[in-house]
Structure formats: C-alpha cells, structure tokens
Amino acid sequence: MTRKTTTTVAAIVAAASLSAAAFPANAADTISQDQSVRNVVLVHGAFADGSGWKGVYDNLTKRGYRVTIVQNPLTSLEDDVAATKRALERQDGPVILVGHSWGGTVITEAGVDAKVAGLVYVSALSPDAGETTAQQYQGFSPASEFVIETTKDGFGYVSPEKFKAGFAHDVSDADVAFMRDAQVPINMSAFGTKLENAAWRTKPSWAVIATEDKAFDQAMLIHMAERIKAKITKVSASHALFMTQPKVVADTIDQAAKAVSAKKQ
C-alpha cells in the first residue's frame, strides 16, 4: 500500500516539474542581491491544493526567491483570504502575490496588504470591489466541458467524467486520474460573496492566460486581464497551466518582481 502510494505521488511530482527540469534556472536567471522583491506567495484555485505549484516552486527557488504556498480551505472567501493573509504576515519583505483560477479572487481581496508589491493572475478571476465571482461569467459563453457537480451541503466537484477535458487535457491519463480523485471541493456559496477590496486597482498586475483553457471562455479571460490593465502572456495550455507550464508562470512572476523592484530604486 505504502509503496504504491509513494510511486503515484512521485509520478505527479515528476509531471509537475517536467517543464522546470527541461528549462532549469541558470546563473543568468538568478536574482541579484539588490533586488528588493524576493518573496512570492502562491494561491491555488478550486478543486486542487497547493501541491500543484511544485514546478513553479522549484523554478523560483532555484532563482533565489523565497516561495510560500497557501493551502486554501475552500470553505468560504473569508476563510481563503484569511489563509492568504497568514502567509503574507510571515513574509520578511515585499511580495508578489499569485493566484490561479479562484485564487485570483482571493488575491484580489487579500492583495491590498501593504506587503504586496504586485499581483500575478494565472488563468484567474479578478472581480472588482462590490462584485461577486459569479458575476464575472455574465455575458460570456458557458464552459460546456467544465462541469461542476454540487453535493447536498453545497460543495462543488468537477464531474469525474469531464475532469480531463475540462481541467487538464494536457496532463497524462494517470496523473489526471490522481488529480480527479484528489479534488478539494469548494463551497459554492463563495462564488456569490461580494468583494470588499480590489487590489488590482492600486497594485500592478500581470496575467498568464492558457489559450486552451476549458474552464473559462477565452473572451472572459482576456476581458478580465484587460480590465485590470495586466501585462498579458499567453501560453498553449489547459486550465492546469500552473502545473504544466511552470517555466512560463515562473518567468512572469520573475518579470513582475524585477519590474516592481526597479520602480522602487
């Protein structure tokens, strides 16, 4: 039992780190000693946990960044924001705050923290103050391949039959099966919670958009990124780009940290 489990987890870690291993950080990529922004906080989305950031973590730590990964309880917006704030409190200097999918809503609310120097949205939601997450979908085509099943107590899972097509079509069948069966459900009422703050109104923003993302209409992703005046990077990937494109995501975070640091000088 233990040996089988260890092998499965090792396969997931290997898949998450594949792109980072193919494009390791070299001496030219490492951050300079005088760069002021050296901390990164990563916030995962719904139906997943922080382990999906392993490839991004490895890439950034090789460059010299201090990286903290938030484990969202996904029980409410308030609870997820509180988890992110706890991580921010532990930082010893300015931070680039990063969110994937639902994590974008979380960093939008939590990112007003004084330590946050910049925001990176990874195929992520970015409501305004006074808006709900659910409102962001209005006027855009429904994600027909991303099907959520809701339990009697109001928590949502991605349909097992639709998980690969809707969430991670560029991940191997074996790894998708693990992701599907290890889902962390989200309290669906969180999507109806109005935000009190919109950090992107006062903090510079960057966005990485997966062009094969089936969880959102592409027009919706572009609209959100343009509305917050984010510097946009597009990459051919599924909604699981935080796992499958760690170098692209890490490069964007690095660009954000360097740009903010340059302005502080």
N, C-alpha and C positions, 0 to 999 in steps of 0.2 A: 504493500500500500504506500509506504513512505517513498520507496524508490520510484514508483510510477508517478507519484505527485511531483517529486523533485524533477523528474525528466520533463514533465509537462510545463512546469513553471520555467525551467531553463530554456525550453523552446520559445516561450513567449518573450522572455528577456532577450534572447538572441534575435528574434524578429524585430523587436522594438529598437534594437541597437544596430541593425544591419546597415542602414544608411550612414549612421555616425561612424561605424567602423570603416566603411568604404571611403569616407571623406574625413579622416581624423584631423583634429586641430593641430596645426604645426606652429613653429616658433613665430611665424608672421601673424598668426591668428590670435596669439595670446595677448591679453590686455596689458596695457602699460601701467606702471606703478602709480602714475599720477592721474589715472582715470578715476573720477570721483564716484561714478555709479558702478558698483561692483557686486551688488546684490540683486538676485532675481527670485521672485515668488511665483510659482506656477499653480494655477487653479483649474482643476478638471471640471468637466461638464456632467450632465446627467447620464445615468446608465453605465457609468465607468467609475474608476477610482484613480488615485494618483500614480499608480504603478505604470500607467500608460506613458508617462512622461520620461521613462527611463532613458531613452535615446537622446532626448533633448538635455536631460540632466548630465549625462556622460559628456556630451559635446561641450556644454557650457563650463562644466567643472574643469575640463582639460584646458580651457582657455584662461582659467583663473577666477571664474565667478563663484561666488557663494550662492548656492541654489537651495531654496526651501520649497517643499511640495505640500500644499494644503490637502487634507483629506476632508472633503465636504460631507456632512451627514446627509445632505439632500432631503432634509425633513421640512425646511422652510427657507425662504430667502434670508430671513433674520438669522437663522442658525448658520447658514453658509457664510454670510457676511461676518458673523462673529468668529467663525473658524479662521477666516482670512485675516481678520484684524489681529487675532492672537499670533499668527505667523508674522505679520508686519511689526508687531511690538518687539519681536525677538531680533529684528534686524539692527545692525550696528551703523547703518548709514542709509543713503538714498537707495531706492528700489525701482526696478522695472517690474511692474505687476502684469502678469499674463493670464488670460482666460481662454479656455476652449468651450465653444458652444454655450451652454447655460452658464459656464464660468464667466462669460462676457458680461452677463447681467450682474453677477456677483462682484466683479472688479469695477464695474460702473458705479456701484453703490459704495463699495469699500475703498475705492481708489482716491477718494477725497482726503485720505490720510496724508498728513504732512510729509511722511517719508516717501510717498510715491512720486517719482520723478517723471514717469512715463507709463503708457499703457500699450499692451500688445494684444490684439484680438485675433484669435486663431479660429477661423470659420465660426465666429462668435456673435452673440446677440449684444446689442448696445442700446437699450431703451434710454429715453430722456427722463428727467425728473418728472414725477406725476404720471408717467406711463407704466403700463404693465408689460411683461414679456409677451404675453399673448397678443397684445396689440400690434407687435412687430410683424405678425403674419398677415395682417389685414391688407387686402388688395393684391396679394401675390398668389401664385399657383400653389395648390396644396402639394405636399411631398408624398406622392402616392406610394412610393416604395419604402417610406419610413413610417411604419405603422405601430402605434402605441396601444398596448392593452392595459386597461386600468383595473385594479383589484377592488374588492368591496370597500376597503378602507381608504381608497382614493390615491393609491400609489401606482405609478406607471412603469411598465417594462416595454422594451422594443419587442415586437412579435418575434418569437423564435424563427418562424418560417421566413420572415422578411429581414432578419438581422444582417446577413451578409450583404444582400442587395442594398439595404437602406443605410447601413452604418459603416461597413468595412469591406467593400467588394475587392479591394486591392490587398487584402490580407489572406494568408493561406487558410484552407478549409479547417485544418486542425486548430490553428490559433483563433479563428473566428468562433469555432465551437466553444473554446475555453472562454472567450470574451462574452459570448452569448449566455453561457451558463453561470458566469460570474458577475452578471449585471447587478448594479446597485440601483434600486428603484428610486424614483423621485416623487415626492408628494406633489401631485398635480396642481394643488391649490397655490403652489409657489408661483406658477405662471400668471396668476391673477393678482399678485401683490404689486401695488404701486411703489415705484422707487421714490425715495426722498431726495436722492442726490444723483447727479450725472457727472462723474469725474472727468469725462472726456471734454466737458465744456471749459475746463481750466487746465487740463494736462494734455501734452502732446500725445498723439496716438498713431499706432501702426496696425496694419491688418494683413493677415495671411489668409487668402481665400482659396479653398480647394475647388477647382473647376469641375470636378466630378462628384461634388457633394450632393447626396440624395436626401439629406435631412432638411435642407432649405432650398427654396427656389433661388437660382443664381442671381436673379434680379433683386431679390431681397437682400442677399449678402452684399452685393455691390451698393445698393441703396443705403444700407446701414453704414458701410465703411465710408462712403462719400459724405453722408450727413455729418459724421463726426470729424470729417476732414483728415482721415487717416492716410498715411502713406501706404499704398496698397502693393502687395506682392501676390501674384497668382501662381499656383502650382497644380499640376495634374495629379489629383489625389482624391480619395474618398473622404467622408466625414472623419475618418480616423487618421487624418494627416498629422495629428500631434504624435502619433506612433510611427507612421510610415514615411514621414518627411522630416525627420529630426534635424537634419542639417539646414534645410530651408527655414524652419521655425527658429532654430538657434541663431542662424545668421541675422534674421530680422530682429531678434532680441538684442543681439550684439550691436547692430546698427542703431537701435533705439538708445542703448546705453551710451554709446560713443557720441551720438548727436546731442543728447541731453548733457553729457559731461562737457562737451565743447562749449555749450552755451553758458555753462557755469563758470568757465575760465575767464 
